Amino acid sequence: MRHADPVQVRLAGQRSSFPLRFFSKDVRVPAGSRVLAAPGGIVELFWPSGSTVVMYGPCVGVIGSVSRGEPTFVFATLENARLELRQGDQIQLPGGAILTGDSGPFVLERVFPDILRVHNQAASSARIAFRDAVFDLDPSQVIDLPILSQGTPFIKDPNLRTLDAAGFQLEVLGDVERLVFENGVRMRARGENQIVGLGVEVSLTEGEEVGFLGLERLSERAGVELEPLDSGQNPVEQGPVEQGSSDGDQDGGF
């Protein structure tokens, strides 16, 4: 939603941006969309969970896809912003640092071209992962982060476990039990958990089970058998070939 001029939106998959006019100042945007606020512009983003991000231009940000393991929102450039987060939200700051919190507000301010200041004005703590360190930011505390040109790597939860399955890997967080499963891997929940693998993210209630199969295992389970072509056979002679018209054209194409 636009609160002041000028604000532009570039939807995911589009090559150009369009402005939010005063008579149509809100738009629904999918993950991967880019939001731009020039000097004097103010834009507010809302999520169904209740999270909000208010950006004061000039700034640029990208809406991430949490289901693909991306942060909720990624700041490309930033001058000032105000965040209200919910549990599970991750915000990538300029330079690559990751801010995690479940309340707000958190105030971001670029005090120098290479220094970003983070104020915790919430009633609960936040966490910032920066390079190889993780900082706990308590209420009323302030931290200054350098904005590095090469960015900072994303730091995974130290409790995250990696399991090798049949040709793929799963990342598991929480209390789960691995069961015997011939064609893949099967997990049973014994408490709070999160399982990520093969492009999906699963959270089970206690006692529920989930199974993962690789593509090769799926084809075997479906009864699909691929017979290798004998090296002495000519693939053209395997079946009849329709002849086209007399001028050499054939129906269909390759």
Order of alpha helices (4+ residues) and beta strands (2+ residues): beta-beta-beta-beta-beta-beta-beta-beta-beta-beta-beta-beta-beta-beta-beta-beta-beta-beta-beta-beta-beta-alpha
